[in-house]
Amino acid sequence: MMLRSCRGSKEKVNIIMGGNATGETSLGKMLMLFANYFKDGEYKQFTEVINDSARTSSLAVDFVADENILYRFTMSILPKTEEGYTRENIDTKIIYTEIGKRDSCETCKKRLEESDCEQIAYDKINTNGWHFSYPADAGKRKTYYSIEDNKNYLYILEHILKTLDPSIKEVI
């Protein structure tokens, strides 16, 4: 799965990779729900994916949009009641701190944790340019092949890995 951020002529691509059944697709889908929240502020997309509705669920994401500001999004969802989930059961907060020229991620996170940072409404944050792509077979029943089934596998793997890490000399 790829996450793309396009702003002007700059494009950043994040690729989430891992072995089979290690959670890349689940993580990607949760990040997509998080990004979609900024379009409408709707909590229901989160409550639809809660597996254990008898316990409190929570989500916290630190992120930077298109400015030098570190945001912290937190959402806490109380256990499901007989009426289902209601807005009163959902506590969502977005706080932020400016990122200074000499700041590290740790110093900004410390400010978020220790000081009374200002809150901001979800619709005041510019998240335009966040795009998600999944492999063509995501969500379909997969057919697995062994490496030997494709004579170009090592060639393709070597080029992909060298692109991600130029220090790789050879894939055997």
VENZI-V944148 format. One record per run of one state. SS is the DSSP state (H for helix, E for strand, - for the rest). FROM is the first residue (numbers start at 1). TO is the last residue. If there is no record, write none. Layout:
SS;FROM;TO
SS;FROM;TO
//
This chain:
-;1;1
E;2;7
-;8;9
E;10;15
-;16;23
H;24;40
-;41;43
H;44;47
-;48;56
E;57;64
-;65;68
E;69;77
-;78;80
E;81;81
-;82;83
E;84;84
-;85;86
H;87;89
E;90;98
-;99;104
H;105;114
-;115;117
E;118;119
-;120;121
H;122;124
-;125;129
E;130;133
-;134;146
H;147;149
-;150;152
H;153;164
-;165;172
//
